[in-house]
Amino acid sequence: MRSQLLPVTVAFLFLVTTLSPVVAEPAQTLGDGTKENPAVGPAPAFGLGGDGFVLVKNWKFGANGTIKNIDDLNTNFQYHDQFNTIGNGSHYGAVMVAPDAANAINAKQPIEAPAHPVRQFTNDSLKTFLVPLNGATTVSPKEHNAGCGSFQAKWKLPKGGSLLGQDLVWETRVRYVVPPYFWFAIWTAGNKWNHGAEMDLIESFGYDNGKDDKGVPITNYKGDYWHSGCVGGSDKSNYKDWQQTMESYGVKSFDASQYHVWTWVYKKDDTYEAYVDGILVQSGTLIWTLGGKKDGEPIDMDFLFDASWGHTGVKSVSHSLPASAFEGKYYEWDYSRIYLR
């Protein structure tokens, strides 16, 4: 009996499937930064932060996203920080390169050269590259003769934590294939700085692996090492030993060349949590004022995306390198989203 009914059942299922309407997901939108006019897009990954969050900024990079091309990038991002510097003051070895003179902060800022592209859009991402400047064949942090595709959001929050009075979720999906002495950070800071307030959701750079048998420092890529923590507040974990602390949270292997989702949950009670791929990797308390001081001066909150190289103040990454080492290396940005509750 079952064998006789099977063809009818299959035919019925085929008919239902072919006649059922296919409901397309609504196209994602950018959002204007407010809960009153929210963006269209996914909820926070891994359900982090809980229910009730509203997507207010949806920077989905790539031709199929909300930041489709360089014009969109220029509209929404700038190529300098909130203090009008292009290299974290004069600390970073590589300076931000502007796509054209119209978007440069001044005449001294390097402009992207066709022969050495710094930013490239794919269908589903933005790639940023490291490039030598002024024909350099050897790049050096102290000479600042390297350029990068770092960027900072023009949109910002007026305050943070209890002063903002809203909970925040900020998540970014990114991967990186980088050379020795790289410097990578996804972080926030304000329009004034005095040892905070600052949150380094992730900061990773060429890790110092000690010295060889001749006493020569071994400095290298090690993109699988990173730390997470705030400045001006208190962290639960001290990332003095990056790898050991990573492993204490259960992150015993990390391939930076694969995509990972970094999430910051910052609440209106001034507590925060940091996650990678849904795994808690840091937590603490941070008062979003100048220096992170209670009853301190309120400051705004800027969102920075540093895809850089070298640092004049960190020995493990303050070394010269053949410019050819930049070839085939990149940072790749999928999206960054901000939610409020």
C-alpha positions as CSV (number, residue, x, y, z in Angstrom):
1,M,0.0,0.0,0.0
2,R,2.8,2.4,0.9
3,S,4.6,1.9,-2.4
4,Q,1.4,2.7,-4.3
5,L,0.8,6.0,-2.4
6,L,4.4,7.2,-2.6
7,P,4.2,8.7,-6.2
8,V,1.0,10.6,-5.3
9,T,2.7,12.0,-2.1
10,V,5.8,13.0,-4.0
11,A,3.7,14.7,-6.7
12,F,1.6,16.5,-4.1
13,L,4.8,17.8,-2.4
14,F,6.2,18.9,-5.7
15,L,3.0,20.8,-6.5
16,V,2.9,22.5,-3.2
17,T,6.6,23.5,-3.4
18,T,6.3,24.9,-6.9
19,L,3.2,26.8,-6.1
20,S,4.3,28.2,-2.8
21,P,5.5,31.9,-3.1
22,V,9.1,32.6,-2.4
23,V,9.4,35.4,0.1
24,A,12.5,37.5,-0.5
25,E,14.3,39.0,2.4
26,P,14.0,42.8,2.4
27,A,17.0,44.7,1.1
28,Q,19.3,45.9,3.9
29,T,19.5,49.6,4.5
30,L,22.1,51.9,6.0
31,G,20.0,53.6,8.8
32,D,20.3,57.2,9.9
33,G,21.7,56.4,13.4
34,T,18.4,56.7,15.4
35,K,15.9,54.2,16.7
36,E,13.1,56.3,15.2
37,N,14.4,55.6,11.7
38,P,16.2,52.2,12.1
39,A,18.2,50.4,9.5
40,V,16.9,47.1,7.9
41,G,19.2,44.2,8.6
42,P,19.9,41.2,10.8
43,A,19.7,41.2,14.6
44,P,22.9,40.9,16.6
45,A,24.9,37.8,15.9
46,F,24.7,34.9,18.4
47,G,21.9,36.8,20.2
48,L,24.4,38.8,22.2
49,G,23.0,41.5,24.4
50,G,19.5,40.0,24.5
51,D,16.2,41.2,23.0
52,G,15.0,44.7,22.2
53,F,18.0,46.1,20.3
54,V,17.3,48.3,17.3
55,L,19.8,48.4,14.4
56,V,20.7,52.1,13.9
57,K,23.7,51.8,11.6
58,N,24.3,49.0,9.1
59,W,27.6,49.4,7.3
60,K,27.5,46.4,5.0
61,F,30.5,46.7,2.6
62,G,30.5,45.5,-1.0
63,A,28.5,46.1,-4.2
64,N,25.6,44.0,-2.7
65,G,25.6,45.9,0.5
66,T,24.8,49.4,1.9
67,I,28.4,50.8,1.3
68,K,28.7,49.8,-2.3
69,N,31.5,51.9,-3.6
70,I,34.1,54.6,-2.8
71,D,31.4,57.3,-3.1
72,D,29.4,55.6,-0.3
73,L,32.5,55.2,1.7
74,N,33.4,58.9,1.4
75,T,29.9,59.9,2.5
76,N,30.0,57.8,5.6
77,F,33.6,57.6,6.6
78,Q,36.7,59.8,6.9
79,Y,40.4,59.2,6.4
80,H,41.6,60.8,9.6
81,D,40.8,60.5,13.3
82,Q,38.8,62.8,15.5
83,F,42.0,64.7,16.3
84,N,42.7,65.4,12.6
85,T,45.7,63.1,12.5
86,I,46.3,60.3,9.9
87,G,48.5,58.0,12.0
88,N,47.3,58.0,15.6
89,G,49.3,61.2,16.1
90,S,52.7,60.1,14.8
91,H,52.6,56.7,16.4
92,Y,51.5,54.4,13.6
93,G,54.1,53.5,11.0
94,A,51.6,53.6,8.1
95,V,49.4,56.7,7.6
96,M,45.9,56.8,6.3
97,V,45.7,57.3,2.5
98,A,42.9,59.4,1.1
99,P,41.1,58.2,-2.0
100,D,41.4,61.6,-3.6
101,A,42.3,65.2,-2.8
102,A,38.7,66.2,-2.1
103,N,38.6,63.7,0.8
104,A,42.1,64.5,2.2
105,I,42.3,66.4,5.4
106,N,45.1,68.6,4.0
107,A,47.6,68.8,1.2
108,K,50.1,66.7,3.0
109,Q,48.0,63.6,3.3
110,P,49.0,60.9,0.7
111,I,46.5,60.3,-2.1
112,E,45.7,56.8,-3.5
113,A,47.8,56.1,-6.6
114,P,46.3,54.0,-9.4
115,A,49.4,51.8,-9.4
116,H,49.0,51.1,-5.7
117,P,45.3,50.8,-4.8
118,V,44.5,51.1,-1.1
119,R,40.8,50.2,-1.2
120,Q,38.9,47.7,-3.3
121,F,35.3,46.7,-3.3
122,T,34.2,43.2,-4.0
123,N,30.5,42.1,-4.3
124,D,30.4,41.4,-0.5
125,S,33.3,43.2,1.1
126,L,35.8,46.0,1.3
127,K,39.5,45.1,1.0
128,T,42.1,47.5,2.3
129,F,45.8,47.2,1.5
130,L,49.2,48.4,2.7
131,V,51.3,50.3,0.2
132,P,54.7,51.9,0.0
133,L,54.7,55.6,-0.4
134,N,56.9,57.9,-2.6
135,G,58.5,54.9,-4.4
136,A,59.9,53.4,-1.2
137,T,61.4,50.0,-1.6
138,T,62.0,49.6,2.1
139,V,59.3,50.8,4.6
140,S,60.0,52.0,8.1
141,P,57.7,53.1,10.9
142,K,59.9,56.0,11.8
143,E,59.9,57.3,8.2
144,H,56.1,56.9,7.9
145,N,56.7,55.9,4.2
146,A,53.9,53.3,4.2
147,G,50.2,53.9,3.6
148,C,47.1,52.1,4.8
149,G,43.3,52.0,4.2
150,S,42.2,52.7,7.7
151,F,39.0,54.7,8.1
152,Q,36.7,56.2,10.8
153,A,32.9,56.6,10.9
154,K,31.7,60.2,10.5
155,W,28.6,59.2,12.5
156,K,29.2,59.1,16.3
157,L,27.3,58.8,19.5
158,P,27.1,61.9,21.7
159,K,27.9,59.9,24.9
160,G,28.3,56.4,26.2
161,G,27.2,54.1,29.0
162,S,25.1,55.7,31.8
163,L,25.5,59.1,30.2
164,L,24.0,57.9,27.0
165,G,21.3,56.0,28.9
166,Q,21.1,53.3,26.3
167,D,22.6,49.9,25.9
168,L,24.9,49.4,22.9
169,V,25.9,46.5,20.7
170,W,28.7,47.1,18.1
171,E,29.7,44.1,16.0
172,T,32.2,43.9,13.1
173,R,33.0,40.9,10.9
174,V,36.5,41.1,9.4
175,R,39.5,39.0,8.5
176,Y,43.1,39.8,7.8
177,V,46.1,38.4,5.9
178,V,48.9,40.7,6.9
179,P,52.8,41.0,6.9
180,P,55.1,41.2,9.8
181,Y,54.8,44.3,12.0
182,F,51.2,44.9,11.1
183,W,48.9,46.9,13.4
184,F,45.1,46.1,13.6
185,A,42.5,47.5,15.9
186,I,38.7,47.9,16.1
187,W,38.1,50.5,18.8
188,T,36.3,53.5,20.2
189,A,37.5,56.7,21.8
190,G,36.2,60.2,22.4
191,N,36.8,63.7,21.1
192,K,39.1,64.2,24.1
193,W,41.6,61.7,25.6
194,N,43.4,61.4,28.9
195,H,44.1,57.7,29.5
196,G,40.5,57.0,28.4
197,A,37.7,56.6,27.9
198,E,38.6,54.0,25.2
199,M,37.6,50.5,24.3
200,D,39.9,48.3,22.3
201,L,37.4,45.6,21.2
202,I,40.4,43.9,19.5
203,E,43.9,45.1,19.1
204,S,46.5,42.9,17.4
205,F,49.9,43.5,16.1
206,G,53.2,41.8,15.3
207,Y,53.8,39.8,18.5
208,D,57.2,39.8,20.1
209,N,58.4,36.2,20.3
210,G,61.6,36.8,22.2
211,K,65.1,36.3,20.8
212,D,66.9,33.7,18.8
213,D,70.0,31.8,19.9
214,K,72.2,34.8,18.8
215,G,70.1,37.3,20.8
216,V,68.4,38.7,17.8
217,P,64.7,39.7,18.4
218,I,62.2,37.5,16.7
219,T,59.4,39.7,15.5
220,N,56.8,38.4,13.1
221,Y,53.3,38.2,11.8
222,K,51.4,36.2,14.5
223,G,48.0,37.5,13.5
224,D,46.4,34.8,15.6
225,Y,47.4,36.7,18.8
226,W,45.2,39.5,20.0
227,H,44.0,41.2,23.2
228,S,40.8,43.0,24.2
229,G,40.3,45.6,26.9
230,C,39.5,49.1,27.9
231,V,41.5,52.2,28.8
232,G,40.3,54.3,31.7
233,G,38.1,51.6,33.2
234,S,38.6,48.2,34.8
235,D,39.0,44.8,33.0
236,K,38.3,41.4,34.4
237,S,41.3,39.9,32.6
238,N,44.8,41.2,32.2
239,Y,46.1,40.3,28.7
240,K,49.7,40.5,29.8
241,D,50.2,37.1,28.2
242,W,47.9,37.3,25.2
243,Q,47.9,33.6,24.2
244,Q,47.4,32.4,27.8
245,T,44.5,34.7,28.4
246,M,42.9,33.8,25.0
247,E,43.1,30.1,26.0
248,S,41.7,30.8,29.4
249,Y,38.5,31.8,27.6
250,G,38.5,28.7,25.4
251,V,40.0,30.3,22.3
252,K,42.9,27.8,21.8
253,S,43.2,28.3,18.1
254,F,42.6,31.4,16.0
255,D,43.0,31.8,12.2
256,A,43.0,35.5,11.5
257,S,42.7,34.8,7.7
258,Q,39.2,33.5,8.3
259,Y,36.3,35.8,9.1
260,H,35.5,36.4,12.8
261,V,32.8,38.5,14.4
262,W,33.9,40.9,17.1
263,T,31.1,42.2,19.4
264,W,31.1,44.9,22.1
265,V,28.1,45.0,24.5
266,Y,28.2,48.2,26.5
267,K,25.3,48.8,28.9
268,K,23.9,51.9,30.5
269,D,25.1,50.7,33.9
270,D,28.7,51.2,32.6
271,T,29.5,47.5,32.4
272,Y,30.7,45.9,29.2
273,E,31.5,42.6,27.6
274,A,33.6,41.8,24.6
275,Y,33.1,38.7,22.4
276,V,34.7,36.9,19.4
277,D,32.4,34.6,17.5
278,G,30.0,34.6,20.5
279,I,32.7,33.7,23.0
280,L,33.2,36.0,25.9
281,V,36.8,37.2,25.9
282,Q,36.7,40.3,28.2
283,S,34.4,42.1,30.6
284,G,34.6,45.1,33.0
285,T,33.4,48.5,33.9
286,L,34.0,51.7,31.9
287,I,32.6,55.2,32.6
288,W,32.5,57.1,29.4
289,T,34.1,60.3,30.5
290,L,37.4,62.0,30.0
291,G,39.9,59.6,31.6
292,G,37.1,57.3,32.5
293,K,36.6,59.2,35.8
294,K,33.4,59.2,37.8
295,D,31.7,62.5,37.4
296,G,34.3,63.4,34.7
297,E,33.8,65.5,31.6
298,P,31.4,63.8,29.1
299,I,32.9,63.0,25.7
300,D,31.5,61.6,22.5
301,M,32.1,58.1,21.1
302,D,33.9,57.7,17.8
303,F,34.3,54.3,15.9
304,L,37.7,53.6,14.4
305,F,38.8,50.9,12.0
306,D,42.6,50.7,12.0
307,A,44.1,48.4,9.3
308,S,47.6,49.7,9.6
309,W,51.2,48.7,10.0
310,G,54.0,49.4,12.4
311,H,54.3,51.6,15.5
312,T,57.1,53.8,16.6
313,G,56.5,53.1,20.3
314,V,56.2,49.3,20.3
315,K,59.5,47.6,19.8
316,S,58.2,44.4,18.3
317,V,56.7,46.3,15.4
318,S,59.1,49.2,15.0
319,H,61.3,47.6,12.3
320,S,61.8,48.2,8.6
321,L,60.6,45.8,6.0
322,P,61.0,45.3,2.2
323,A,58.0,47.0,0.6
324,S,57.5,43.8,-1.4
325,A,56.3,42.1,1.8
326,F,53.0,44.1,1.4
327,E,52.2,42.2,-1.8
328,G,49.2,39.9,-1.5
329,K,48.4,41.1,2.0
330,Y,45.1,42.8,3.0
331,Y,42.4,43.4,5.5
332,E,38.9,42.4,4.4
333,W,35.8,44.0,6.0
334,D,32.4,42.3,5.6
335,Y,30.2,44.6,7.8
336,S,30.0,46.7,11.0
337,R,26.7,47.3,12.7
338,I,25.5,49.3,15.7
339,Y,22.4,48.6,17.8
340,L,20.8,50.6,20.6
341,R,18.3,49.6,23.3
